[in-house]
């Protein structure tokens, strides 16, 4: 009868310690009701231990109790099933390890009391009160050891690695190894035990499942890596093709803008010559208006390239319409896969926010200036091996003070034209979340070239770089770095 209570105590101790390690490892704070359910569950399984001996090997019952406890932990904590399995298997295996450590020390002390009366090689008679007390001390020491594990500074916040997708593999192999070790220990301690093979078989199966999952995931990871490499090669080829096309378009656009600028200068000269002739002046102004309208209409008919994402295409077309109303030429360059970009690099909502904020800023800058070259170009996708979003505009330049204070306060160069500075504050928040870099390039104003560009580059460097033709105007600061700019 005493042996029944001993087996019940051991089962209760292992399960309770497993639930304790499980909760601590994932930093889960159980409610009072949940603690009552867990204790009641462990006592129930302990009570079923003896009746189960008539139906199955007791070692197999303990293994099934572990599986059932995994499902209980999953329903109580609402964790991902894979996390619940990983955490509880690790907890169960660690609980068994602590049980053997505690049993070793208690057995070492107990030897001084029964060592002389025990015949070496003979099975222990557990129906003695001293063994009941001893096993009760074992589960107390087992729980104390588990408690002190999480008092160690390194483990006070649990085991964060449990949430790693490979932890379930480690957990299965670890639990399987522990069961094999327990089988070896039992068979060596009790040579006539006929049930050790069941636990050994369960351990081999458990570890085998872990190894199988590991092999599957390694193969999948290798296939994904190869697919990613092939995709990058494809993107790189597309990028170079698009880059060459973009450079040709830029050269053509510069030549076109130079011609337009020359005609505008000549029309303005005629306006000045006939400023005292109201009729002639009115005809010249009407001609100038028609010329600008026709040019804007031609620019407005150019269709934008698709990003294959409807919401972003709608956003770009919306700004194209607004720019057309203001007589601003708008070009869009798309490189690589924007679907991949929003899936792996930056969330679609955050990308839309960046696009809207900086296109609006560019529009404000162009409208605030009097440059006859009124143009904005947006570049989205792969640029020099990194995904980025960049906006080129021919508007008024940033103030030095504005560039120095960007990201620290709501500052803007265009307050009188509706600028609020909120856009850049939002950009810096997104830069921090995505570990991206902000690169602002500027050059001296020209009637046929862009004056500046703003680039958000997702290069995992989280830098703020100012490329400028006036580097001496900036004070040294650890927040940003200043470089001498080439052409924008």
SEZATOR-787318 format. One record per residue (C-alpha): residue in three letters; chain; x negated, y negated, z. Coordinates in Angstrom, 1 decimal, m for minus. Layout:
// SEZATOR-787318
Ala|A|X|Y|Z
...
END
This chain:
// SEZATOR-787318
Unk|A|0.0|0.0|0.0
Unk|A|m2.8|m2.4|0.8
Unk|A|m4.4|m1.7|m2.6
Unk|A|m1.1|m3.0|m4.2
Unk|A|m1.5|m6.3|m2.3
Unk|A|m5.2|m6.5|m3.3
Unk|A|m4.3|m6.2|m7.1
Unk|A|m1.5|m8.7|m6.6
Unk|A|m3.9|m11.1|m4.9
Unk|A|m6.5|m10.7|m7.7
Unk|A|m4.0|m11.3|m10.4
Unk|A|m2.6|m14.4|m8.6
Unk|A|m6.0|m15.8|m8.1
Unk|A|m7.1|m15.4|m11.7
Unk|A|m3.9|m16.8|m13.1
Unk|A|m3.7|m19.8|m10.7
Unk|A|m7.4|m20.6|m11.3
Unk|A|m6.8|m20.4|m15.1
Unk|A|m3.9|m22.8|m14.9
Unk|A|m5.9|m25.2|m12.8
Unk|A|m8.9|m25.1|m15.2
Unk|A|m6.5|m25.5|m18.1
Unk|A|m4.9|m28.6|m16.7
Unk|A|m8.2|m30.2|m15.7
Unk|A|m9.9|m29.4|m19.0
Unk|A|m7.4|m31.3|m21.0
Unk|A|m6.8|m34.0|m18.3
Unk|A|m3.1|m33.0|m17.9
Unk|A|m1.4|m34.2|m14.7
Unk|A|1.4|m31.7|m13.9
Unk|A|4.5|m32.8|m12.1
Unk|A|5.7|m31.3|m8.9
Unk|A|8.4|m29.2|m10.7
Unk|A|5.8|m27.9|m13.2
Unk|A|3.5|m26.9|m10.3
Unk|A|6.3|m25.0|m8.7
Unk|A|7.1|m23.3|m12.0
Unk|A|3.4|m22.3|m12.4
Unk|A|3.0|m20.9|m8.9
Unk|A|6.3|m19.0|m9.2
Unk|A|5.2|m17.6|m12.6
Unk|A|1.9|m16.4|m11.1
Unk|A|3.7|m14.7|m8.2
Unk|A|6.2|m13.1|m10.5
Unk|A|3.4|m11.6|m12.7
Unk|A|1.7|m10.4|m9.5
Unk|A|4.9|m8.8|m8.3
Unk|A|5.3|m7.0|m11.7
Unk|A|1.7|m5.7|m11.5
Unk|A|2.6|m2.5|m9.6
Unk|A|5.7|m1.6|m11.6
Unk|A|3.8|m2.2|m14.8
Unk|A|1.3|0.5|m13.8
Unk|A|4.0|3.1|m14.6
Unk|A|4.4|1.7|m18.2
Unk|A|0.9|0.7|m19.3
Unk|A|m2.7|0.4|m18.2
Unk|A|m3.1|m2.4|m15.6
Unk|A|m5.9|m4.0|m17.5
Unk|A|m3.6|m4.2|m20.6
Unk|A|m1.0|m5.8|m18.4
Unk|A|m3.4|m8.5|m17.3
Unk|A|m4.2|m9.2|m20.9
Unk|A|m0.5|m9.5|m21.8
Unk|A|0.0|m11.7|m18.8
Unk|A|m2.7|m14.0|m20.2
Unk|A|m0.9|m14.2|m23.6
Unk|A|2.5|m15.0|m21.9
Unk|A|0.8|m17.6|m19.8
Unk|A|m0.5|m19.3|m22.9
Unk|A|3.1|m19.8|m24.2
Unk|A|4.2|m21.1|m20.7
Unk|A|1.3|m23.6|m20.8
Unk|A|2.2|m24.6|m24.3
Unk|A|5.9|m25.3|m23.4
Unk|A|5.1|m27.1|m20.2
Unk|A|2.4|m29.5|m21.5
Unk|A|3.7|m30.0|m25.1
Unk|A|0.2|m29.9|m26.4
Unk|A|m0.6|m28.7|m29.9
Unk|A|m0.4|m24.9|m30.0
Unk|A|m4.0|m24.5|m31.1
Unk|A|m5.1|m26.8|m28.3
Unk|A|m3.1|m24.8|m25.7
Unk|A|m4.5|m21.5|m26.9
Unk|A|m8.1|m22.9|m26.9
Unk|A|m7.8|m24.5|m23.5
Unk|A|m6.1|m21.5|m21.8
Unk|A|m8.4|m18.9|m23.3
Unk|A|m11.4|m20.8|m22.1
Unk|A|m9.8|m21.3|m18.7
Unk|A|m8.9|m17.6|m18.5
Unk|A|m12.5|m16.5|m19.4
Unk|A|m14.0|m19.0|m17.0
Unk|A|m11.6|m17.9|m14.3
Unk|A|m12.8|m14.3|m14.7
Unk|A|m16.5|m15.5|m14.6
Unk|A|m15.8|m17.4|m11.3
Unk|A|m14.0|m14.3|m10.0
Unk|A|m17.0|m12.1|m10.5
Unk|A|m19.4|m14.7|m9.0
Unk|A|m17.1|m15.0|m5.9
Unk|A|m16.7|m11.2|m5.7
Unk|A|m20.5|m10.8|m5.8
Unk|A|m21.1|m13.1|m2.8
Unk|A|m18.2|m11.6|m0.8
Unk|A|m19.4|m8.1|m1.6
Unk|A|m22.9|m9.1|m0.5
Unk|A|m21.6|m10.2|2.9
Unk|A|m19.2|m7.2|3.1
Unk|A|m22.1|m4.8|2.6
Unk|A|m23.4|m5.5|6.1
Unk|A|m20.1|m4.3|7.5
Unk|A|m19.3|m1.2|5.5
Unk|A|m22.6|m0.4|3.8
Unk|A|m23.7|2.2|6.3
Unk|A|m20.3|4.0|6.3
Unk|A|m20.0|4.0|2.5
Unk|A|m21.3|7.0|0.5
Unk|A|m23.2|5.8|m2.6
Unk|A|m21.4|6.7|m5.8
Unk|A|m18.1|7.5|m4.1
Unk|A|m15.1|5.4|m5.1
Unk|A|m14.1|2.7|m2.6
Unk|A|m11.0|3.3|m0.5
Unk|A|m9.2|m0.1|m0.9
Unk|A|m6.4|0.9|1.5
Unk|A|m8.3|m0.8|4.4
Unk|A|m7.6|m4.1|5.9
Unk|A|m11.1|m5.3|5.5
Unk|A|m10.8|m5.2|1.7
Unk|A|m7.5|m7.1|1.8
Unk|A|m9.3|m9.9|3.7
Unk|A|m12.3|m9.7|1.4
Unk|A|m10.3|m10.1|m1.8
Unk|A|m8.3|m12.9|m0.2
Unk|A|m11.7|m14.7|0.5
Unk|A|m12.7|m14.0|m3.2
Unk|A|m9.8|m15.9|m4.7
Unk|A|m10.3|m18.7|m2.2
Unk|A|m14.0|m19.0|m3.2
Unk|A|m13.0|m18.6|m6.9
Unk|A|m10.7|m21.6|m6.6
Unk|A|m13.2|m23.6|m4.7
Unk|A|m15.8|m23.0|m7.4
Unk|A|m13.3|m24.1|m10.0
Unk|A|m12.6|m27.3|m8.0
Unk|A|m16.3|m28.1|m7.7
Unk|A|m16.9|m27.6|m11.5
Unk|A|m14.7|m30.7|m12.1
Unk|A|m16.4|m32.6|m9.4
Unk|A|m19.6|m32.6|m11.5
Unk|A|m19.9|m36.0|m13.1
Unk|A|m20.2|m34.6|m16.6
Unk|A|m16.9|m32.7|m16.3
Unk|A|m14.8|m35.1|m14.4
Unk|A|m12.9|m36.0|m17.5
Unk|A|m12.4|m32.4|m18.5
Unk|A|m13.6|m30.8|m21.7
Unk|A|m13.0|m33.2|m24.5
Unk|A|m14.4|m30.7|m27.0
Unk|A|m11.3|m28.6|m26.6
Unk|A|m9.5|m31.0|m29.0
Unk|A|m12.0|m30.2|m31.7
Unk|A|m10.6|m28.0|m34.5
Unk|A|m13.3|m25.4|m34.0
Unk|A|m12.7|m24.9|m30.3
Unk|A|m10.1|m22.2|m30.8
Unk|A|m12.8|m20.1|m32.5
Unk|A|m15.2|m20.6|m29.5
Unk|A|m12.4|m19.8|m27.1
Unk|A|m11.4|m16.5|m28.8
Unk|A|m15.0|m15.3|m29.0
Unk|A|m15.7|m16.4|m25.4
Unk|A|m12.6|m14.7|m24.1
Unk|A|m13.2|m11.6|m26.1
Unk|A|m16.8|m11.4|m24.9
Unk|A|m15.7|m11.8|m21.2
Unk|A|m13.1|m8.9|m21.7
Unk|A|m15.9|m6.7|m23.2
Unk|A|m18.1|m7.6|m20.2
Unk|A|m15.4|m6.8|m17.7
Unk|A|m14.9|m3.4|m19.4
Unk|A|m18.5|m2.7|m19.2
Unk|A|m18.5|m3.6|m15.5
Unk|A|m15.5|m1.5|m14.7
Unk|A|m16.7|1.5|m16.6
Unk|A|m20.0|1.3|m14.8
Unk|A|m18.4|0.9|m11.4
Unk|A|m15.7|3.5|m11.9
Unk|A|m16.8|6.2|m14.4
Unk|A|m13.5|8.0|m14.2
Unk|A|m11.5|5.0|m15.2
Unk|A|m9.5|5.9|m18.2
Unk|A|m8.1|2.5|m19.0
Unk|A|m11.3|0.5|m19.5
Unk|A|m11.1|1.2|m23.2
Unk|A|m7.9|m0.7|m23.6
Unk|A|m9.5|m3.9|m22.3
Unk|A|m12.6|m3.3|m24.4
Unk|A|m10.4|m2.9|m27.5
Unk|A|m8.5|m6.1|m26.7
Unk|A|m11.8|m7.9|m26.3
Unk|A|m13.1|m6.7|m29.6
Unk|A|m9.9|m7.7|m31.3
Unk|A|m9.8|m11.1|m29.7
Unk|A|m13.5|m11.9|m30.6
Unk|A|m12.9|m10.4|m34.0
Unk|A|m10.0|m12.8|m34.6
Unk|A|m12.3|m15.7|m33.6
Unk|A|m15.0|m14.6|m36.0
Unk|A|m12.4|m14.1|m38.8
Unk|A|m11.0|m17.7|m38.3
Unk|A|m14.6|m19.0|m38.3
Unk|A|m15.4|m17.3|m41.6
Unk|A|m12.2|m18.6|m43.1
Unk|A|m12.8|m22.2|m42.0
Unk|A|m16.5|m22.1|m43.1
Unk|A|m15.4|m20.9|m46.6
Unk|A|m12.6|m23.6|m46.7
Unk|A|m15.1|m26.3|m45.5
Unk|A|m17.6|m25.2|m48.2
Unk|A|m14.9|m25.3|m50.9
Unk|A|m13.7|m28.8|m49.8
Unk|A|m17.3|m30.0|m49.8
Unk|A|m17.9|m28.8|m53.3
Unk|A|m14.6|m30.4|m54.4
Unk|A|m15.6|m33.6|m52.8
Unk|A|m18.9|m33.6|m54.5
Unk|A|m17.2|m33.0|m57.9
Unk|A|m14.8|m35.8|m57.1
Unk|A|m17.6|m38.1|m56.3
Unk|A|m19.4|m37.3|m59.5
Unk|A|m16.2|m38.0|m61.4
Unk|A|m15.6|m41.3|m59.5
Unk|A|m19.2|m42.3|m60.1
Unk|A|m18.8|m41.7|m63.9
Unk|A|m15.5|m43.6|m63.9
Unk|A|m17.1|m46.4|m61.8
Unk|A|m20.0|m47.0|m64.3
Unk|A|m17.6|m47.0|m67.2
Unk|A|m15.3|m49.5|m65.5
Unk|A|m18.2|m51.6|m64.4
Unk|A|m19.5|m51.9|m67.9
Unk|A|m16.0|m52.8|m69.1
Unk|A|m15.7|m55.3|m66.3
Unk|A|m19.0|m57.0|m67.1
Unk|A|m18.0|m57.4|m70.7
Unk|A|m14.6|m58.9|m69.7
Unk|A|m16.4|m61.3|m67.3
Unk|A|m18.7|m62.5|m70.1
Unk|A|m15.8|m62.9|m72.4
Unk|A|m13.9|m64.8|m69.7
Unk|A|m16.8|m67.1|m69.0
Unk|A|m17.1|m67.9|m72.7
Unk|A|m13.3|m68.5|m72.9
Unk|A|m13.3|m70.7|m69.8
Unk|A|m16.3|m72.8|m71.2
Unk|A|m14.3|m73.4|m74.4
Unk|A|m11.2|m74.4|m72.4
Unk|A|m13.3|m76.6|m70.2
Unk|A|m14.7|m78.4|m73.2
Unk|A|m11.3|m79.0|m74.7
Unk|A|m10.0|m80.3|m71.3
Unk|A|m12.9|m82.7|m71.1
Unk|A|m12.2|m84.0|m74.6
Unk|A|m8.5|m84.4|m73.8
Unk|A|m9.4|m86.3|m70.7
Unk|A|m11.7|m88.5|m72.7
Unk|A|m8.9|m89.3|m75.1
Unk|A|m6.6|m90.1|m72.2
Unk|A|m9.2|m92.6|m70.9
Unk|A|m9.6|m94.1|m74.4
Unk|A|m5.8|m94.6|m74.9
Unk|A|m4.9|m95.5|m71.3
Unk|A|m3.6|m98.9|m72.5
Unk|A|m1.6|m97.3|m75.3
Unk|A|1.4|m95.8|m73.5
Unk|A|2.9|m94.0|m76.5
Unk|A|m0.4|m92.4|m77.5
Unk|A|m1.2|m91.6|m73.9
Unk|A|2.1|m89.9|m73.4
Unk|A|1.5|m87.8|m76.5
Unk|A|m1.9|m86.7|m75.3
Unk|A|m0.5|m85.8|m71.8
Unk|A|2.3|m83.8|m73.4
Unk|A|m0.3|m82.0|m75.6
Unk|A|m2.4|m81.3|m72.5
Unk|A|0.6|m79.9|m70.6
Unk|A|1.6|m77.6|m73.6
Unk|A|m2.0|m76.4|m73.9
Unk|A|m2.2|m75.5|m70.2
Unk|A|1.2|m73.8|m70.3
Unk|A|0.3|m71.8|m73.4
Unk|A|m2.9|m70.6|m71.8
Unk|A|m1.1|m69.7|m68.5
Unk|A|1.6|m67.8|m70.5
Unk|A|m1.1|m65.8|m72.4
Unk|A|m2.8|m64.9|m69.0
Unk|A|0.5|m64.0|m67.5
Unk|A|1.3|m61.4|m70.2
Unk|A|m1.8|m59.4|m69.3
Unk|A|m0.7|m56.2|m67.5
Unk|A|m2.5|m55.2|m64.3
Unk|A|m4.2|m51.8|m64.0
Unk|A|m2.3|m49.4|m61.7
Unk|A|m3.6|m48.1|m58.4
Unk|A|m1.2|m45.2|m58.6
Unk|A|0.3|m46.4|m55.3
Unk|A|3.7|m48.2|m55.9
Unk|A|3.6|m50.5|m52.9
Unk|A|0.1|m51.8|m53.7
Unk|A|1.0|m52.2|m57.4
Unk|A|4.1|m54.2|m56.4
Unk|A|2.0|m56.4|m54.1
Unk|A|m0.5|m57.2|m56.8
Unk|A|2.2|m57.9|m59.4
Unk|A|3.9|m60.2|m56.9
Unk|A|0.7|m62.3|m56.5
Unk|A|0.2|m62.2|m60.3
Unk|A|3.6|m63.9|m60.6
Unk|A|2.8|m66.5|m57.9
Unk|A|m0.6|m67.2|m59.5
Unk|A|1.0|m67.6|m63.0
Unk|A|3.4|m70.2|m61.5
Unk|A|0.4|m72.1|m60.3
Unk|A|m1.5|m71.8|m63.6
Unk|A|m4.1|m69.5|m62.0
Unk|A|m5.7|m66.7|m64.1
Unk|A|m5.5|m63.4|m62.2
Unk|A|m7.6|m60.2|m63.0
Unk|A|m7.6|m56.9|m61.2
Unk|A|m10.4|m54.3|m61.4
Unk|A|m9.6|m50.8|m60.0
Unk|A|m12.4|m48.3|m59.6
Unk|A|m12.2|m44.7|m58.3
Unk|A|m9.1|m43.2|m56.6
Unk|A|m7.1|m45.6|m54.4
Unk|A|m5.0|m42.6|m53.3
Unk|A|m8.2|m41.1|m51.8
Unk|A|m9.1|m44.5|m50.3
Unk|A|m5.8|m44.9|m48.3
Unk|A|m6.0|m41.2|m47.3
Unk|A|m9.6|m41.1|m46.1
Unk|A|m10.9|m44.6|m45.7
Unk|A|m8.3|m47.1|m44.6
Unk|A|m4.6|m46.7|m43.8
Unk|A|m2.3|m48.0|m46.6
Unk|A|m0.6|m50.6|m44.4
Unk|A|m3.9|m52.1|m43.3
Unk|A|m5.1|m52.2|m46.9
Unk|A|m2.0|m54.0|m48.0
Unk|A|m2.5|m56.5|m45.1
Unk|A|m6.0|m57.3|m46.3
Unk|A|m5.0|m57.7|m49.9
Unk|A|m2.1|m60.0|m49.1
Unk|A|m4.1|m62.2|m46.6
Unk|A|m7.1|m62.7|m48.9
Unk|A|m5.2|m63.2|m52.1
Unk|A|m3.2|m65.9|m50.3
Unk|A|m6.4|m67.5|m49.0
Unk|A|m7.8|m67.5|m52.5
Unk|A|m4.7|m69.1|m54.0
Unk|A|m4.8|m71.8|m51.3
Unk|A|m8.5|m72.5|m52.1
Unk|A|m7.9|m72.7|m55.8
Unk|A|m4.9|m75.0|m55.4
Unk|A|m6.9|m77.2|m53.0
Unk|A|m9.6|m77.9|m55.6
Unk|A|m9.6|m79.7|m59.0
Unk|A|m11.7|m77.2|m60.9
Unk|A|m10.3|m76.7|m64.5
Unk|A|m11.5|m73.1|m64.2
Unk|A|m8.6|m71.7|m62.1
Unk|A|m9.1|m68.0|m61.7
Unk|A|m8.9|m65.2|m59.1
Unk|A|m10.2|m61.6|m59.6
Unk|A|m9.5|m58.8|m57.2
Unk|A|m11.7|m55.7|m57.2
Unk|A|m10.4|m52.6|m55.4
Unk|A|m12.1|m49.2|m55.1
Unk|A|m15.6|m47.8|m55.5
Unk|A|m18.4|m50.4|m55.7
Unk|A|m22.0|m49.3|m55.4
Unk|A|m21.1|m46.0|m53.7
Unk|A|m18.7|m47.5|m51.1
Unk|A|m15.0|m48.3|m51.2
Unk|A|m14.2|m52.0|m50.8
Unk|A|m11.7|m54.7|m51.6
Unk|A|m13.2|m58.0|m52.9
Unk|A|m11.6|m61.3|m54.0
Unk|A|m13.5|m63.7|m56.3
Unk|A|m12.0|m67.2|m56.7
Unk|A|m12.9|m70.6|m58.2
Unk|A|m11.5|m72.6|m55.3
Unk|A|m13.1|m75.0|m52.8
Unk|A|m16.0|m73.6|m50.7
Unk|A|m15.9|m72.7|m47.0
Unk|A|m17.1|m75.2|m44.5
Unk|A|m20.3|m74.1|m42.7
Unk|A|m18.5|m74.4|m39.4
Unk|A|m15.7|m72.2|m40.6
Unk|A|m18.1|m69.4|m41.7
Unk|A|m20.0|m69.6|m38.4
Unk|A|m16.8|m69.3|m36.3
Unk|A|m14.9|m66.6|m38.4
Unk|A|m13.8|m63.8|m36.2
Unk|A|m14.0|m65.7|m33.0
Unk|A|m11.1|m68.1|m33.4
Unk|A|m8.3|m69.0|m35.8
Unk|A|m10.3|m71.2|m38.1
Unk|A|m9.6|m72.3|m41.7
Unk|A|m11.0|m74.7|m44.3
Unk|A|m7.5|m75.3|m45.7
Unk|A|m5.3|m76.3|m42.7
Unk|A|m3.8|m79.2|m44.6
Unk|A|m2.8|m76.8|m47.4
Unk|A|m1.1|m74.2|m45.3
Unk|A|m4.1|m72.2|m44.1
Unk|A|m3.8|m70.8|m40.6
Unk|A|m6.9|m68.7|m40.0
Unk|A|m4.7|m65.7|m38.9
Unk|A|m5.7|m63.7|m42.0
Unk|A|m9.4|m63.6|m41.1
Unk|A|m8.6|m62.8|m37.4
Unk|A|m6.6|m59.8|m38.7
Unk|A|m9.4|m58.8|m41.0
Unk|A|m12.0|m58.7|m38.2
Unk|A|m9.7|m56.5|m36.2
Unk|A|m9.4|m54.1|m39.1
Unk|A|m13.2|m54.3|m39.7
Unk|A|m13.7|m53.1|m36.1
Unk|A|m11.2|m50.3|m36.4
Unk|A|m12.6|m49.0|m39.7
Unk|A|m16.3|m49.9|m38.9
Unk|A|m16.3|m51.9|m42.2
Unk|A|m18.4|m54.9|m43.2
Unk|A|m17.4|m58.4|m44.3
Unk|A|m19.6|m59.9|m47.0
Unk|A|m19.0|m63.5|m48.1
Unk|A|m20.9|m64.8|m51.1
Unk|A|m20.9|m68.3|m52.4
Unk|A|m22.7|m70.5|m55.0
Unk|A|m22.6|m74.1|m56.1
Unk|A|m19.4|m75.1|m57.8
Unk|A|m19.3|m74.6|m61.6
Unk|A|m16.6|m75.4|m64.2
Unk|A|m16.8|m71.9|m65.7
Unk|A|m17.8|m69.6|m62.8
Unk|A|m16.4|m68.4|m59.5
Unk|A|m17.4|m70.4|m56.5
Unk|A|m17.2|m67.6|m53.9
Unk|A|m16.2|m64.0|m53.1
Unk|A|m14.9|m62.2|m50.0
Unk|A|m15.6|m58.5|m49.8
Unk|A|m14.5|m56.0|m47.2
Unk|A|m16.8|m53.0|m47.7
Unk|A|m16.1|m49.7|m45.9
Unk|A|m19.7|m48.7|m45.3
Unk|A|m19.6|m47.7|m41.6
Unk|A|m22.0|m50.5|m40.7
Unk|A|m19.6|m53.2|m39.2
Unk|A|m21.7|m56.1|m40.3
Unk|A|m20.8|m59.8|m41.2
Unk|A|m23.1|m61.0|m44.0
Unk|A|m23.1|m64.5|m45.5
Unk|A|m24.8|m64.8|m48.9
Unk|A|m25.2|m68.5|m49.6
Unk|A|m27.1|m71.1|m51.6
Unk|A|m27.4|m73.2|m48.5
Unk|A|m28.9|m70.8|m45.9
Unk|A|m30.7|m73.6|m44.0
Unk|A|m27.3|m75.0|m42.9
Unk|A|m26.5|m72.0|m40.7
Unk|A|m27.5|m71.7|m37.1
Unk|A|m29.1|m68.3|m36.1
Unk|A|m26.5|m66.1|m34.6
Unk|A|m26.4|m62.4|m33.7
Unk|A|m22.8|m62.1|m35.0
Unk|A|m23.8|m62.6|m38.7
Unk|A|m26.8|m62.4|m41.0
Unk|A|m27.5|m65.0|m43.6
Unk|A|m29.0|m64.2|m47.0
Unk|A|m29.9|m66.3|m50.1
Unk|A|m27.3|m65.7|m52.7
Unk|A|m27.6|m64.9|m56.3
Unk|A|m24.6|m65.4|m58.6
Unk|A|m21.2|m64.4|m57.3
END
